[in-house]
Each structure stands twice: as structure tokens, then as C-alpha cells.
Amino acid sequence: MADQASDTPQDDVVQTAPIPDGPDLSAVSDVVVTASVEIGRRQLTIAEAQSISTGTIIQLDREIDTPMDLRINGQLVARGEVVVVDNEFGLRIVEIVDV
């Protein structure tokens, strides 16, 4: 899934919980970062990439019941289950990755 972020943060979409005993990040709390959910990967040759067209199916390296990766600015931070919230996709966090 390609990284796609709107220019305006959508506060109503992100439900946050307080971070217990974490560092004080109040000085940078307004910095905008890009969150993306990765459903899988696949390496392709240049020839395979050039042959992609509408209707092409690309098999990924992840099984359907495997949690999806949540990346913040490309860094893996959590894994979760895809959910639907108000007719839009969301991610229910099931694991925080120890960085």
C-alpha cells in the first residue's frame, strides 16, 4: 500500500491514549509525521514492474491473518488489525514494537 497522507492532519481519525512514564515530547507534539500501514511486500524485476497494468494481481509476502505493520515516517512502531471506522479503514493496534 503506498504512503498517502493528506496535507491536513485528521485529528478526529486518531484516537490517542496517554503514554505512561514516557519522555516529555510536548515541545514537538505539533510536528506532523506520516503514518502508513504496510500490508506486505514483493520484490519485482524491472520487467515485471513495467508489465503492471489494470487488473494485475501482485502476490505479497504476508498471510491474510498476519497483523499489518504501522510505520511512522518509515519506522516500524506497531502492528495491528485492519478495521472499518465510519466507512474508512483504520488499524486496531495489537502490538507495540520495541524500538
Sequence and secondary structure as in RCSB ss.txt:
>XXXX:A:sequence
MADQASDTPQDDVVQTAPIPDGPDLSAVSDVVVTASVEIGRRQLTIAEAQSISTGTIIQLDREIDTPMDLRINGQ
LVARGEVVVVDNEFGLRIVEIVDV
>XXXX:A:secstr
      SS  TTT      TT    GGGTT    EEEE       HHHHHT  TT     SS TTS EEEEETTE
EEEEEEEEEETTEEEEEEEEE   
